[in-house]
Amino acid sequence: MIGSFTYSAGGLTIKDPAGCFLTHAVSGKGLKINSQRAGVDCAGPMALAAKFCNTRIEFPYADTNHKTYRVDKGPLNGSCTTGTVPMLSKGAKTVKAGKTCAQLWVNGQRKAVQCHYITK
């Protein structure tokens, strides 16, 4: 779950309540990722209350020593959206054993991370 946070965008102070989730799905086998995608979903009243401005989703990859060796960055979404963040999808690639994560950035600050571990 993405916790409550406050930030400024376009001269406005925006307070996002808790109730939204960073979702991250990875498909593949072993060191081969066929696809992965990530986005934000908000439940109930948060679907109308949460506002996300200047967002980006990234997929960092780290080896078994937790050293990040690659980051696939999605586009910066400069506009504001209510109750969601545009989904990022990436296609097939071969990676090292370790982990792949999805990170949500809002207005230049990391707000949520979800990871999947990758083994041979």
Steps between C-alpha positions, in 0.01 A plus 500: 500500500614854427487698823358849536724783382490871416683682219487823299439511125411798286471726804248271670551286810364151437433249779455143387333275758591134542298248299692465174727215398803464273435187294788313334475182292788305344467202267781272391716212618846493652708794381269572205233765554231482232324815618442716802258779574423733786237761581302648785151396602288675760208338681165641607487872575873534428426445131348850508712659773858409402673738259840417352705770321838477327525121524742243366524123540840334476623141493841472673686168487745392771730200528522267799736749671221764478703703247275670246634433151217632281196726526223508239331838542151572383401842370440791733127565513495875554125530533288405800280190512233401750497153656766346276841537338553394138627141479856424388558181298831357382568201279736204502852513638755274666612616844739398777391308807382747764186709477295730283295771661240757410543846651242776504637856490267792570627853451864382522461288816481122519171406665472122455708196403398142426752229409508149358797275556656324201679168536645255251 
